[in-house]
Amino acid sequence: MTRQAADEPQSFRAALDQMSEAVAITDDDGQLHGPRILYVNRAFTRVSGYSPAEIVGRSIQSLEGGRADRSVLARIAETLKKCGEFAERMPRRRKNGEQYVAECRVIPLAASGTRGSNWLWIERELAAGASDATGQRRRTEEALRSSEEQHRQIFKAATDAFFIYDYERRIVEVNPAACALYGYRHEELIGLTGKDVVHPDYYHRFENFKKAVQTTGRFFTESVDVRKDGSTFDVEVRGSAVTFRGQPHLLATVRDITERKRAEAALREAHDKLEQRVRERTAEFKEAQEQLQRTERLASIGTLAAGIAHEINNPVGGILISAQSALDEIDEPRDRAFIKKCLLEITEDAKRCGRIIQSILRFARQEPTVRWPYDLNALVKRALYLTRAAVEQHGGTLTLHLTGDLPLIAVNPTEFEQILINLIQNAMEAGGAGTRVTVATERCETGVRVTVADNGPGMPPQQLEHIFDPFYTTHQQTGGLGLGLSVVHGIVQAHGGSIDVTSNPRQGTTFTIELPC
């Protein structure tokens, strides 16, 4: 960005660029090179032949047709001090070396004669026969003064504190908001340095103020400042470069953020409390989770115990029946064959209890189920034999439809017997007297299929959805535990097979089991 663009408001340039007269703004530097050009309008570049980049920063006296005369500069300064305006014909020289005469008027942009004010040069080339533009010049002057006054009013009315520093960090101007915020009178602040209003612990943040503005054009930090009465408050400081009284300065815009800082502190405190509460809740949840895991382990133990009781109940019932039959016949030694048969059944059921215990122990140890090739039809017949007493007790009938020449399948005989016994006994308990249960075997695409169908009361759809869930039962009143079908489902899956059930109210129920060969 050129110095011209940085120094002059856009509104000035827009107005001046419309003028037919050449306009320049200079400082009033009293050095030998004369006033330096800060801005030129389009007419000035057109008449002189220089571009803004070529002319801005040069002395306006360098455009004279002859050697710069210090007496002319002194006369201009003296006239401005007395009259507030200077007018005179002066020689000028274009970029191509051509000379011409211009009628020059010089007007101060600040208070007349004030040291450090800018000068407004309005030149009319006499040789070009330009018409008198006094009215236009006056309108331009009034516009410039009006714009300057508007900026001055904005500076005074701003709610943020404005500090203008020189490059030695001395305060050269402040607005009323700065006086009110820091508790000083205007004249008390002028001449102070940044160290006088910034808390010592934060002054190091301002050491690179000048460098940051010169390199990046801006500066930002948060600090703690000190009022005249010694009280401190939080501020947000933004810095930029400005031209003030024709010289480069630093502008610091200060905003009081004490309330924002308090709100942030309160928010952090609330956040910390929330985090602490979350940690406490997390610890409580972890403890509750551990308690739930302990409860689940106890429930698993209860499930295992109920499963053991459920599975052993059948063979134990057979043992009791056989033992009672043998006792009934013990007074008749002539029927030794019947007693022997009862004792053999007791022995077989006792062994079965042992096999069930071994299966449960393998399950508890998560050992794989031991399987070996077996005749499926033989297992079905064995299950029929073991459930005959329960079928007769409920007044039902059991029918077999076995397909011959079935392939041997790898099963655990004891576990598969449990499947058939549970399904047959469930059918009898649900249907009661007159229940007909049919067990059939056949080949299928994947291996063999076993179906257990009954003509009992059936089940509605809402029961079918939970039929294999542990502890789900519709026979609580009769002591049902809801474990039989869940055990069946687990054994079938352990054998790599599948089990499906179809049922409708008053139309019976059919379980279909498929096992791979």
C-alpha positions as CSV (number, residue, x, y, z in Angstrom):
1,M,0.0,0.0,0.0
2,T,1.4,3.5,-1.0
3,R,1.7,6.2,1.5
4,Q,-0.9,8.1,-0.4
5,A,-3.5,5.3,0.0
6,A,-2.6,4.9,3.7
7,D,-2.8,8.6,4.6
8,E,-5.8,10.0,2.8
9,P,-9.4,8.9,3.4
10,Q,-11.2,7.4,0.5
11,S,-13.9,10.1,0.6
12,F,-11.2,12.8,0.1
13,R,-9.7,11.1,-2.9
14,A,-13.1,10.5,-4.5
15,A,-14.0,14.2,-4.3
16,L,-10.6,15.5,-5.3
17,D,-10.3,13.2,-8.3
18,Q,-13.3,14.8,-9.8
19,M,-11.7,18.3,-9.9
20,S,-10.2,19.7,-13.1
21,E,-7.6,21.6,-11.1
22,A,-4.4,19.9,-9.9
23,V,-4.5,19.2,-6.1
24,A,-1.7,18.0,-3.8
25,I,-1.5,17.6,-0.1
26,T,1.9,18.0,1.6
27,D,3.4,18.2,5.0
28,D,5.1,21.4,6.1
29,D,8.5,19.9,6.7
30,G,11.0,22.8,7.1
31,Q,14.0,20.8,5.9
32,L,15.9,21.9,2.8
33,H,14.0,19.5,0.5
34,G,10.8,21.4,1.2
35,P,7.3,20.1,1.9
36,R,6.9,16.4,0.9
37,I,3.9,15.4,-1.3
38,L,1.5,13.0,0.6
39,Y,-1.2,12.9,-2.0
40,V,-2.1,14.1,-5.6
41,N,-5.3,13.9,-7.6
42,R,-5.8,12.7,-11.1
43,A,-5.6,16.2,-12.6
44,F,-2.2,16.8,-10.9
45,T,-0.7,13.5,-12.4
46,R,-2.2,14.5,-15.8
47,V,-0.6,18.0,-15.8
48,S,2.7,17.0,-14.3
49,G,3.1,13.7,-16.2
50,Y,4.1,11.8,-13.1
51,S,2.2,8.8,-11.7
52,P,1.3,8.8,-8.0
53,A,4.0,6.3,-7.2
54,E,6.6,8.5,-8.9
55,I,5.6,11.7,-7.2
56,V,4.4,10.9,-3.7
57,G,7.2,11.4,-1.2
58,R,9.0,14.0,-3.3
59,S,9.3,17.6,-2.4
60,I,6.8,19.8,-4.2
61,Q,9.7,22.3,-4.8
62,S,11.3,19.7,-7.0
63,L,8.6,20.5,-9.5
64,E,9.6,24.1,-9.8
65,G,11.2,25.3,-13.0
66,G,14.2,26.6,-11.1
67,R,16.2,25.9,-8.0
68,A,14.1,25.6,-4.8
69,D,14.0,28.8,-2.9
70,R,13.8,28.7,0.9
71,S,12.5,32.2,1.0
72,V,9.3,31.1,-0.9
73,L,8.7,28.4,1.8
74,A,9.2,30.9,4.6
75,R,6.9,33.4,2.8
76,I,4.2,30.7,2.5
77,A,4.5,29.8,6.2
78,E,4.4,33.4,7.3
79,T,1.4,34.2,5.1
80,L,-0.5,31.1,6.3
81,K,0.1,32.2,9.9
82,K,-1.2,35.7,9.3
83,C,-3.9,35.2,6.7
84,G,-4.7,31.5,6.7
85,E,-4.3,31.3,2.9
86,F,-1.5,31.8,0.4
87,A,-1.9,32.5,-3.4
88,E,0.9,33.1,-5.9
89,R,2.0,32.2,-9.4
90,M,4.8,29.7,-9.4
91,P,6.9,28.0,-12.1
92,R,6.4,24.3,-12.6
93,R,8.2,21.6,-14.6
94,R,6.6,18.5,-16.1
95,K,8.2,15.0,-16.2
96,N,9.3,15.6,-19.8
97,G,11.1,18.7,-18.8
98,E,8.5,21.2,-20.2
99,Q,8.0,24.2,-18.0
100,Y,4.7,26.0,-17.3
101,V,3.3,28.6,-14.9
102,A,0.6,27.7,-12.4
103,E,-1.5,29.8,-10.1
104,C,-1.0,28.2,-6.7
105,R,-3.2,28.5,-3.6
106,V,-2.0,26.9,-0.3
107,I,-4.4,26.3,2.5
108,P,-3.6,24.6,5.9
109,L,-5.8,21.5,6.7
110,A,-5.4,22.0,10.5
111,A,-5.4,25.2,12.6
112,S,-3.7,28.1,10.7
113,G,0.0,28.2,11.3
114,T,0.1,25.2,13.6
115,R,3.3,23.4,13.5
116,G,2.9,19.9,11.9
117,S,-0.2,20.7,10.0
118,N,-0.7,19.5,6.4
119,W,-0.9,21.9,3.4
120,L,-3.4,21.7,0.6
121,W,-2.0,22.9,-2.7
122,I,-4.5,23.8,-5.5
123,E,-2.9,24.7,-8.8
124,R,-4.4,26.0,-12.0
125,E,-2.2,25.9,-15.2
126,L,-2.4,29.4,-16.6
127,A,-1.0,28.4,-20.0
128,A,-3.9,26.0,-20.4
129,G,-6.4,28.8,-20.1
130,A,-8.3,27.1,-17.4
131,S,-11.4,29.1,-16.2
132,D,-11.6,30.4,-12.7
133,A,-12.7,27.5,-10.5
134,T,-13.0,29.5,-7.2
135,G,-16.4,28.1,-6.4
136,Q,-15.2,24.5,-7.0
137,R,-12.1,25.1,-4.9
138,R,-14.1,26.5,-2.0
139,R,-16.4,23.5,-2.2
140,T,-13.4,21.2,-2.1
141,E,-11.9,23.0,0.8
142,E,-15.2,22.9,2.7
143,A,-15.5,19.2,2.0
144,L,-12.0,18.5,3.3
145,R,-12.6,20.6,6.4
146,S,-16.0,18.9,6.9
147,S,-14.5,15.4,6.6
148,E,-11.8,16.3,9.0
149,E,-14.3,17.6,11.5
150,Q,-16.4,14.3,11.1
151,H,-13.3,12.2,11.9
152,R,-12.6,14.5,14.9
153,Q,-16.1,14.0,16.1
154,I,-15.9,10.2,15.7
155,F,-12.6,10.3,17.6
156,K,-14.3,12.2,20.5
157,A,-17.6,10.2,20.5
158,A,-16.0,6.7,20.4
159,T,-16.8,4.5,23.4
160,D,-13.5,2.7,23.1
161,A,-10.4,4.5,24.4
162,F,-8.1,5.9,21.7
163,F,-4.4,6.6,22.4
164,I,-2.1,8.1,19.8
165,Y,1.6,7.4,20.6
166,D,4.7,8.7,19.0
167,Y,7.4,6.2,18.2
168,E,9.0,6.8,21.7
169,R,5.7,5.5,23.1
170,R,4.7,8.9,24.5
171,I,1.0,9.7,24.5
172,V,0.3,12.7,22.2
173,E,-3.5,12.5,22.0
174,V,-6.4,10.7,23.6
175,N,-10.2,10.8,23.3
176,P,-12.7,11.5,26.1
177,A,-13.4,7.8,26.5
178,A,-9.7,7.2,27.5
179,C,-9.9,9.9,30.1
180,A,-13.1,8.5,31.6
181,L,-11.7,4.9,31.6
182,Y,-8.4,5.7,33.2
183,G,-9.5,8.5,35.5
184,Y,-7.2,11.2,34.2
185,R,-7.8,14.6,32.8
186,H,-6.9,15.1,29.1
187,E,-3.8,17.2,29.9
188,E,-2.6,14.7,32.5
189,L,-2.5,11.9,30.0
190,I,-0.6,13.8,27.3
191,G,3.1,13.1,27.7
192,L,2.7,9.9,29.7
193,T,4.2,6.7,28.4
194,G,2.7,3.2,28.1
195,K,4.4,2.2,31.3
196,D,2.3,4.8,33.2
197,V,-1.0,3.1,32.3
198,V,0.0,-0.6,31.8
199,H,0.5,-3.0,34.8
200,P,4.2,-3.9,35.1
201,D,3.5,-7.6,34.8
202,Y,2.1,-7.0,31.3
203,Y,4.2,-4.2,29.9
204,H,6.5,-6.8,28.2
205,R,3.6,-7.5,25.8
206,F,4.0,-3.9,24.3
207,E,7.8,-4.1,23.7
208,N,7.2,-5.2,20.1
209,F,4.3,-2.8,19.5
210,K,6.2,-0.7,17.0
211,K,7.8,-3.6,15.2
212,A,4.5,-5.5,14.9
213,V,2.8,-2.5,13.4
214,Q,5.6,-1.8,11.0
215,T,5.8,-5.4,9.8
216,T,2.2,-6.6,9.8
217,G,0.3,-3.3,10.1
218,R,-1.5,-4.4,13.2
219,F,-1.0,-5.4,16.8
220,F,-3.3,-7.2,19.3
221,T,-2.9,-8.3,22.9
222,E,-4.8,-8.6,26.1
223,S,-3.5,-6.9,29.2
224,V,-4.2,-5.5,32.6
225,D,-4.0,-1.7,32.9
226,V,-3.9,0.7,35.8
227,R,-6.1,3.7,36.5
228,K,-5.0,6.9,38.1
229,D,-6.4,5.7,41.5
230,G,-4.3,2.5,41.3
231,S,-7.1,0.1,40.5
232,T,-6.6,-2.5,37.7
233,F,-8.9,-3.8,35.0
234,D,-8.7,-6.1,32.0
235,V,-8.3,-4.6,28.5
236,E,-8.1,-5.7,24.9
237,V,-5.6,-3.6,22.9
238,R,-5.5,-3.3,19.1
239,G,-2.8,-1.3,17.4
240,S,-2.2,0.2,14.0
241,A,-0.1,2.8,12.2
242,V,-1.6,6.3,11.6
243,T,-0.4,9.6,10.3
244,F,-1.0,12.3,12.9
245,R,0.0,15.9,12.2
246,G,1.9,14.8,9.2
247,Q,4.1,12.3,11.1
248,P,3.8,8.5,11.6
249,H,2.3,7.5,14.9
250,L,0.8,4.5,16.6
251,L,-2.9,4.2,17.4
252,A,-3.9,2.0,20.3
253,T,-7.6,1.2,20.6
254,V,-8.4,0.0,24.2
255,R,-11.5,-1.8,25.2
256,D,-12.5,-2.7,28.8
257,I,-13.1,-6.5,29.0
258,T,-13.3,-6.8,32.7
259,E,-16.9,-8.1,32.7
260,R,-16.1,-10.5,29.9
261,K,-13.1,-11.9,31.8
262,R,-15.3,-12.3,34.9
263,A,-17.9,-14.2,32.8
264,E,-15.1,-16.4,31.3
265,A,-13.8,-17.1,34.8
266,A,-17.3,-18.0,36.0
267,L,-17.7,-20.2,32.9
268,R,-14.4,-22.0,33.6
269,E,-15.4,-22.5,37.2
270,A,-18.8,-24.0,36.1
271,H,-17.0,-26.1,33.6
272,D,-14.5,-27.4,36.2
273,K,-17.4,-28.2,38.5
274,L,-19.2,-30.0,35.7
275,E,-16.1,-32.0,35.0
276,Q,-15.8,-32.9,38.6
277,R,-19.4,-34.0,38.7
278,V,-18.8,-36.1,35.6
279,R,-15.9,-37.8,37.2
280,E,-17.9,-38.5,40.3
281,R,-20.8,-39.8,38.2
282,T,-18.3,-41.9,36.2
283,A,-17.0,-43.4,39.4
284,E,-20.5,-44.1,40.6
285,F,-21.4,-45.7,37.2
286,K,-18.2,-47.8,37.3
287,E,-19.1,-49.0,40.8
288,A,-22.7,-49.7,39.7
289,Q,-21.4,-51.6,36.7
290,E,-19.1,-53.7,38.8
291,Q,-22.1,-54.4,41.1
292,L,-24.2,-55.3,38.1
293,Q,-21.4,-57.7,36.9
294,R,-21.4,-59.3,40.3
295,T,-25.2,-59.6,40.2
296,E,-24.9,-61.1,36.7
297,R,-22.4,-63.6,37.9
298,L,-24.7,-64.6,40.8
299,A,-27.5,-64.8,38.3
300,S,-25.4,-67.0,36.1
301,I,-24.7,-69.3,39.0
302,G,-28.4,-69.4,39.7
303,T,-29.1,-70.2,36.1
304,L,-26.6,-73.0,36.2
305,A,-28.0,-74.4,39.4
306,A,-31.6,-74.2,37.9
307,G,-30.3,-75.9,34.7
308,I,-28.7,-78.7,36.7
309,A,-31.9,-79.2,38.7
310,H,-34.0,-79.1,35.5
311,E,-31.8,-81.6,33.6
312,I,-31.3,-84.0,36.5
313,N,-34.9,-84.0,37.5
314,N,-35.9,-86.3,34.7
315,P,-33.5,-89.2,35.4
316,V,-34.0,-88.7,39.1
317,G,-37.7,-89.1,38.6
318,G,-37.0,-92.3,36.6
319,I,-34.8,-93.5,39.5
320,L,-37.6,-92.9,42.0
321,I,-40.2,-94.6,39.9
322,S,-38.0,-97.7,39.4
323,A,-37.0,-97.8,43.0
324,Q,-40.6,-97.6,44.2
325,S,-41.6,-100.3,41.8
326,A,-38.8,-102.5,43.1
327,L,-39.8,-101.8,46.6
328,D,-43.4,-102.7,45.8
329,E,-42.2,-106.1,44.5
330,I,-39.6,-106.9,47.1
331,D,-42.0,-109.0,49.1
332,E,-42.5,-111.2,46.1
333,P,-39.1,-112.8,45.4
334,R,-40.7,-114.9,42.7
335,D,-40.8,-111.8,40.4
336,R,-37.0,-111.4,40.4
337,A,-37.0,-110.5,36.7
338,F,-39.1,-107.4,37.3
339,I,-36.9,-106.3,40.3
340,K,-33.8,-106.8,38.1
341,K,-35.4,-104.7,35.4
342,C,-36.1,-101.9,37.9
343,L,-32.5,-102.0,39.2
344,L,-31.1,-101.8,35.7
345,E,-33.2,-98.8,35.0
346,I,-32.0,-97.2,38.2
347,T,-28.5,-97.9,37.2
348,E,-29.0,-96.5,33.7
349,D,-30.7,-93.3,35.0
350,A,-27.9,-92.9,37.6
351,K,-25.3,-93.1,34.9
352,R,-27.4,-90.6,32.9
353,C,-27.2,-88.2,35.9
354,G,-23.5,-88.6,35.8
355,R,-23.3,-87.8,32.1
356,I,-25.5,-84.7,32.6
357,I,-23.2,-83.5,35.4
358,Q,-20.1,-84.1,33.2
359,S,-21.8,-82.1,30.4
360,I,-22.5,-79.2,32.8
361,L,-18.9,-79.2,34.0
362,R,-17.7,-79.1,30.4
363,F,-20.1,-76.1,29.8
364,A,-18.8,-74.4,32.9
365,R,-15.2,-74.9,31.8
366,Q,-16.2,-73.9,28.3
367,E,-14.9,-77.2,26.9
368,P,-16.1,-78.2,23.5
369,T,-18.9,-80.8,23.4
370,V,-17.6,-84.3,22.8
371,R,-19.4,-85.9,19.8
372,W,-19.1,-89.1,17.9
373,P,-21.1,-90.8,15.1
374,Y,-24.4,-92.2,16.3
375,D,-27.6,-93.6,15.0
376,L,-30.3,-90.9,15.2
377,N,-33.2,-93.4,15.2
378,A,-31.6,-95.2,18.2
379,L,-31.5,-91.9,20.1
380,V,-35.2,-91.2,19.3
381,K,-36.2,-94.6,20.6
382,R,-34.1,-94.1,23.7
383,A,-35.9,-90.8,24.4
384,L,-39.3,-92.5,23.9
385,Y,-38.3,-95.1,26.5
386,L,-37.2,-92.4,29.0
387,T,-40.4,-90.3,28.6
388,R,-42.9,-93.2,28.5
389,A,-43.9,-92.7,32.1
390,A,-44.4,-88.9,31.7
391,V,-46.5,-89.5,28.6
392,E,-48.7,-92.1,30.4
393,Q,-49.0,-89.9,33.4
394,H,-50.4,-87.0,31.4
395,G,-52.8,-89.3,29.4
396,G,-51.1,-88.7,26.1
397,T,-49.8,-90.8,23.2
398,L,-46.4,-90.8,21.5
399,T,-45.9,-92.0,17.9
400,L,-42.7,-92.5,15.9
401,H,-42.2,-92.1,12.1
402,L,-38.6,-93.1,11.6
403,T,-36.9,-93.2,8.2
404,G,-34.6,-96.1,7.8
405,D,-31.0,-96.0,6.4
406,L,-30.3,-92.6,7.9
407,P,-26.6,-91.6,7.9
408,L,-24.7,-91.6,11.1
409,I,-24.4,-88.1,12.6
410,A,-21.8,-86.7,15.0
411,V,-23.7,-86.0,18.3
412,N,-23.4,-86.2,22.0
413,P,-26.0,-88.8,22.8
414,T,-26.8,-87.6,26.3
415,E,-27.3,-84.0,25.1
416,F,-29.4,-85.0,22.2
417,E,-31.6,-87.1,24.5
418,Q,-32.1,-84.0,26.6
419,I,-33.4,-82.2,23.4
420,L,-36.0,-84.8,22.7
421,I,-37.0,-85.4,26.3
422,N,-37.5,-81.6,26.9
423,L,-39.6,-81.2,23.7
424,I,-41.8,-84.3,24.4
425,Q,-42.4,-83.3,28.1
426,N,-43.2,-79.7,27.2
427,A,-45.8,-80.9,24.7
428,M,-47.4,-83.1,27.3
429,E,-47.4,-80.5,30.0
430,A,-49.0,-77.9,27.7
431,G,-51.6,-80.2,26.2
432,G,-52.5,-82.5,29.0
433,A,-54.8,-85.6,28.5
434,G,-55.4,-86.5,24.9
435,T,-52.2,-84.9,23.6
436,R,-50.6,-86.7,20.6
437,V,-47.0,-86.2,20.0
438,T,-45.3,-87.4,16.8
439,V,-41.5,-87.7,16.4
440,A,-40.3,-88.2,12.8
441,T,-36.8,-88.5,11.2
442,E,-35.9,-88.0,7.6
443,R,-33.0,-87.0,5.3
444,C,-32.6,-83.3,4.2
445,E,-30.2,-81.4,2.0
446,T,-27.8,-80.6,4.8
447,G,-28.0,-83.8,6.7
448,V,-30.9,-85.2,8.8
449,R,-34.1,-83.6,10.1
450,V,-36.0,-84.4,13.3
451,T,-39.5,-83.0,13.9
452,V,-41.5,-83.1,17.1
453,A,-45.2,-82.2,16.5
454,D,-48.1,-82.1,18.8
455,N,-51.8,-81.3,18.6
456,G,-51.8,-79.1,21.7
457,P,-53.1,-75.6,22.3
458,G,-50.4,-73.9,20.3
459,M,-48.9,-70.4,21.0
460,P,-49.7,-66.9,19.9
461,P,-47.0,-64.9,18.0
462,Q,-46.0,-62.8,21.0
463,Q,-45.0,-66.0,22.8
464,L,-43.1,-67.4,19.8
465,E,-40.8,-64.3,19.9
466,H,-39.5,-65.2,23.3
467,I,-39.8,-69.0,23.3
468,F,-36.0,-69.6,23.4
469,D,-35.3,-66.8,26.0
470,P,-33.9,-68.1,29.3
471,F,-36.4,-68.0,32.2
472,Y,-39.3,-67.3,29.8
473,T,-42.2,-69.6,30.7
474,T,-46.0,-69.6,30.7
475,H,-46.1,-72.3,33.4
476,Q,-45.0,-70.4,36.5
477,Q,-48.0,-71.8,38.5
478,T,-46.8,-75.3,37.8
479,G,-43.2,-74.6,38.7
480,G,-41.8,-74.0,35.2
481,L,-38.4,-72.3,35.1
482,G,-38.2,-71.3,31.5
483,L,-34.9,-73.1,30.9
484,G,-35.9,-76.2,28.9
485,L,-36.1,-74.6,25.4
486,S,-33.2,-72.3,26.0
487,V,-31.1,-75.4,26.8
488,V,-32.4,-77.1,23.7
489,H,-31.5,-74.1,21.6
490,G,-28.0,-74.0,23.0
491,I,-27.4,-77.7,22.4
492,V,-28.6,-77.6,18.8
493,Q,-26.3,-74.6,18.1
494,A,-23.4,-76.3,19.7
495,H,-23.9,-79.2,17.3
496,G,-23.8,-76.8,14.3
497,G,-27.5,-77.3,13.6
498,S,-30.6,-75.2,13.5
499,I,-34.0,-75.3,15.2
500,D,-37.3,-73.7,14.1
501,V,-40.7,-73.6,15.5
502,T,-44.2,-73.1,14.0
503,S,-47.3,-72.7,16.0
504,N,-50.8,-71.2,16.0
505,P,-53.4,-71.1,18.7
506,R,-55.5,-74.3,18.9
507,Q,-53.5,-75.8,16.0
508,G,-50.6,-77.4,17.8
509,T,-46.8,-76.8,17.7
510,T,-44.0,-78.2,15.5
511,F,-40.3,-78.1,16.3
512,T,-38.0,-78.8,13.4
513,I,-34.3,-79.6,14.0
514,E,-31.7,-80.0,11.3
515,L,-28.3,-81.4,12.0
516,P,-25.3,-81.7,9.6
517,C,-23.9,-85.1,8.8
